[in-house]
């Protein structure tokens, strides 16, 4: 956590990091700007209540088998604990398909916008698991109305300690941003990168 805080001080970037247990919320909140609830903990209700009481913004990732109703009910735990700062993240669900890591269900973006006031973020890196699919799925997420994207980037993906196969190089990320800007303009949105 201290290393993340030092990186924030040096770069000015916000720290978004996962908190795994209710007992760790206060510690992680001291260092993080946004508390992430990972897909595997989306129904860990004590954790959801704990981040709700903390007050820091929360990024709530959809579980690989969670329905839209289950994702929204998980958000209600955070909201009911007093924290209105919740973002929902579509990162794909488990299906019978084997050509992708998860099936990225972009129809969830407009569906969630119709059902809630909460912002919706899409994670095409996790949602596909293949770097070749990330740019087009990111652009499709923009077209679907996503309020934000989570894209994995690494200077040398082949040497990454985790998820290199779905991480873009800096050059690929710049190309993705150019594509997403064109799509955003076509659908009347503006992209403001937080990089």
C-alpha positions as CSV (number, residue, x, y, z in Angstrom):
1,X,0.0,0.0,0.0
2,X,2.9,2.4,0.8
3,X,4.4,1.7,-2.7
4,X,1.0,2.6,-4.3
5,X,0.8,5.8,-2.3
6,X,4.4,6.7,-3.3
7,X,3.5,6.1,-7.0
8,X,0.5,8.3,-6.6
9,X,2.6,11.1,-5.1
10,X,5.1,10.8,-7.9
11,X,2.6,10.6,-10.8
12,X,-0.5,12.2,-9.6
13,X,-2.6,9.2,-10.6
14,X,-5.4,8.0,-8.3
15,X,-4.9,4.6,-6.6
16,X,-7.7,2.1,-7.2
17,X,-7.0,-1.2,-5.4
18,X,-8.9,-4.2,-4.3
19,X,-9.8,-4.8,-0.7
20,X,-10.3,-8.4,0.2
21,X,-11.7,-8.5,3.7
22,X,-13.9,-6.3,5.9
23,X,-11.2,-6.2,8.5
24,X,-8.8,-4.6,5.9
25,X,-11.1,-1.8,4.7
26,X,-9.7,0.9,7.1
27,X,-6.1,0.1,6.3
28,X,-6.6,0.0,2.5
29,X,-8.7,3.2,2.7
30,X,-5.8,5.1,4.3
31,X,-3.8,4.6,1.0
32,X,-6.4,4.1,-1.8
33,X,-8.5,6.7,-3.5
34,X,-11.0,4.1,-4.7
35,X,-11.8,0.8,-3.0
36,X,-12.4,-2.0,-5.5
37,X,-14.6,-5.0,-4.7
38,X,-13.4,-7.8,-7.0
39,X,-15.7,-10.1,-9.0
40,X,-15.2,-12.9,-6.5
41,X,-16.3,-10.8,-3.6
42,X,-19.4,-9.2,-5.1
43,X,-21.6,-11.2,-2.7
44,X,-19.3,-10.8,0.4
45,X,-22.0,-8.7,2.2
46,X,-19.9,-7.8,5.3
47,X,-17.2,-6.4,3.0
48,X,-19.8,-4.4,1.0
49,X,-21.2,-2.9,4.2
50,X,-17.8,-2.1,5.5
51,X,-16.8,-0.2,2.3
52,X,-20.2,1.5,2.5
53,X,-19.4,2.8,6.0
54,X,-15.9,3.9,5.0
55,X,-17.1,6.5,2.5
56,X,-14.4,6.2,-0.1
57,X,-15.6,5.7,-3.7
58,X,-16.2,2.0,-4.5
59,X,-15.7,0.2,-7.8
60,X,-17.9,-2.9,-7.7
61,X,-17.0,-5.5,-10.3
62,X,-19.7,-7.9,-11.5
63,X,-19.1,-11.5,-10.5
64,X,-18.5,-14.1,-13.3
65,X,-21.9,-15.7,-12.6
66,X,-23.8,-12.7,-11.2
67,X,-27.0,-11.5,-12.8
68,X,-27.7,-7.8,-13.3
69,X,-30.1,-7.9,-10.3
70,X,-27.4,-9.5,-8.1
71,X,-24.9,-6.8,-9.1
72,X,-27.5,-4.1,-8.3
73,X,-28.4,-5.7,-5.0
74,X,-24.7,-5.8,-4.1
75,X,-24.5,-2.1,-4.8
76,X,-27.5,-1.6,-2.5
77,X,-25.5,-2.9,0.4
78,X,-22.9,-0.2,-0.1
79,X,-25.5,2.5,-0.7
80,X,-27.6,1.5,2.3
81,X,-24.5,1.7,4.5
82,X,-24.3,5.4,3.6
83,X,-21.9,5.5,0.7
84,X,-23.4,7.0,-2.5
85,X,-20.1,6.9,-4.4
86,X,-20.5,3.5,-6.2
87,X,-19.4,2.6,-9.7
88,X,-20.5,-0.6,-11.4
89,X,-18.1,-2.6,-13.5
90,X,-19.0,-4.9,-16.3
91,X,-16.0,-7.3,-16.7
92,X,-17.7,-10.3,-18.4
93,X,-19.5,-13.4,-17.3
94,X,-18.7,-17.0,-17.5
95,X,-20.4,-18.8,-20.4
96,X,-19.8,-21.9,-22.4
97,X,-17.7,-20.0,-24.9
98,X,-14.0,-20.9,-24.9
99,X,-12.6,-18.4,-27.4
100,X,-12.6,-15.6,-24.8
101,X,-11.8,-15.6,-21.1
102,X,-15.3,-14.3,-20.3
103,X,-18.2,-13.2,-22.4
104,X,-18.3,-9.4,-22.3
105,X,-22.0,-8.5,-22.1
106,X,-22.1,-4.9,-23.4
107,X,-25.9,-4.9,-23.4
108,X,-25.5,-4.6,-19.6
109,X,-24.3,-1.0,-20.0
110,X,-27.5,0.6,-21.4
111,X,-29.5,-1.8,-19.2
112,X,-27.8,-0.6,-16.1
113,X,-28.2,3.0,-17.2
114,X,-31.9,2.4,-17.5
115,X,-32.1,0.9,-14.1
116,X,-29.8,3.0,-11.9
117,X,-28.1,6.4,-11.6
118,X,-24.8,4.8,-10.9
119,X,-21.9,5.1,-13.4
120,X,-21.0,2.0,-15.4
121,X,-17.4,1.1,-16.3
122,X,-16.4,-1.7,-18.7
123,X,-13.2,-3.8,-18.4
124,X,-12.4,-5.2,-21.9
125,X,-9.1,-6.6,-20.9
126,X,-10.6,-8.9,-18.3
127,X,-13.8,-9.3,-20.3
128,X,-12.0,-10.9,-23.3
129,X,-8.6,-12.1,-22.0
130,X,-7.0,-11.4,-25.4
131,X,-5.1,-8.2,-26.3
132,X,-6.3,-8.4,-29.9
133,X,-9.9,-8.0,-28.8
134,X,-9.4,-5.2,-26.3
135,X,-9.5,-2.2,-28.6
136,X,-12.7,-3.1,-30.5
137,X,-14.5,-4.1,-27.3
138,X,-13.4,-0.9,-25.7
139,X,-14.7,1.1,-28.6
140,X,-18.0,-0.9,-28.5
141,X,-18.2,-0.2,-24.8
142,X,-18.0,3.6,-25.5
143,X,-20.7,3.2,-28.2
144,X,-22.8,1.3,-25.7
145,X,-22.6,4.3,-23.3
146,X,-19.9,3.2,-20.8
147,X,-18.9,6.0,-18.4
148,X,-15.4,4.6,-18.1
149,X,-13.0,1.9,-19.2
150,X,-10.5,-0.2,-17.3
151,X,-7.7,-1.3,-19.7
152,X,-4.5,-3.1,-18.7
153,X,-1.3,-1.6,-20.1
154,X,2.3,-2.7,-19.7
155,X,5.5,-1.5,-21.4
156,X,6.5,-5.2,-22.0
157,X,3.4,-7.5,-21.7
158,X,5.6,-10.6,-22.4
159,X,7.4,-10.0,-19.1
160,X,4.4,-8.9,-17.0
161,X,4.0,-10.8,-13.8
162,X,0.2,-11.0,-14.2
163,X,-2.1,-10.9,-17.2
164,X,0.4,-10.0,-19.9
165,X,-1.7,-11.8,-22.5
166,X,-4.4,-9.2,-22.1
167,X,-2.2,-6.1,-21.6
168,X,-1.7,-3.5,-24.3
169,X,1.7,-1.9,-25.0
170,X,1.8,1.9,-24.8
171,X,1.6,2.1,-28.5
172,X,-1.5,-0.1,-28.6
173,X,-3.1,1.9,-25.8
174,X,-2.6,5.1,-27.8
175,X,-4.2,3.5,-30.9
176,X,-7.1,2.3,-28.6
177,X,-7.6,5.9,-27.3
178,X,-7.7,7.3,-30.9
179,X,-10.3,4.7,-31.9
180,X,-12.4,5.4,-28.8
181,X,-12.2,9.2,-29.3
182,X,-13.7,8.7,-32.8
183,X,-16.5,6.4,-31.5
184,X,-17.2,8.8,-28.7
185,X,-17.5,11.8,-31.1
186,X,-19.8,9.8,-33.3
187,X,-22.2,9.0,-30.4
188,X,-22.0,12.5,-28.8
189,X,-19.6,11.7,-26.0
190,X,-16.3,13.2,-24.9
191,X,-13.4,11.1,-23.6
192,X,-11.3,12.5,-20.8
193,X,-8.4,10.1,-20.1
194,X,-7.3,9.7,-16.5
195,X,-3.8,8.6,-17.4
